[in-house]
Amino acid sequence: MNLEPLEAHDKILRTYTEPEVSALLRELHERGKPFGIQWGSAAVNGSTIDGRLLVDFGDTSVATLLNLLALLRETGRPA
């Protein structure tokens, strides 16, 4: 599956809620373990830019989180 990365300004990102992003972070922690990708301190920081939540590992956007998860999902390794 060859997916195009989400752009930080994608309108769909405004629909993600804090609980949804927290669940995505939990998935990132599980899927990232086999690759040594660990962000124990990553969390939704409550801040927004133009209606989009920020994730607190360098105040990145949810798009970065989703793009990283998409790459991990493509590896075929189970969570």
JOJO-V971172 format. One record per pair of residues at least 4 apart in sequence whose C-alpha atoms are under 7 Angstrom apart, sorted by the first residue. I is the first residue (numbers start at 1). J is the second residue. Records with the same first field share a line. If there is no record, write none. Layout:
# JOJO-V971172
I: J, J
This chain:
# JOJO-V971172
5: 67
6: 10, 63, 67
7: 63
8: 61, 63
13: 52, 62, 63
14: 51, 52
16: 20, 21
17: 21
18: 22, 44
19: 23
20: 24
21: 25, 44
22: 26, 43, 44
23: 27
24: 28
25: 29
26: 30
27: 31
28: 32, 69
29: 33, 38, 39
30: 79
31: 72, 79
32: 36, 37, 38
33: 37, 38
42: 55, 56, 57
43: 55, 56
44: 54, 55, 56
45: 54, 55, 56
46: 53, 54
47: 53, 54
48: 52, 53, 54
49: 53
53: 61, 62
54: 59, 60, 61, 62
55: 59, 60, 61, 62
56: 60
60: 64
62: 66
63: 67
64: 68
65: 69
66: 70
67: 71
68: 72
69: 73
70: 74
71: 75
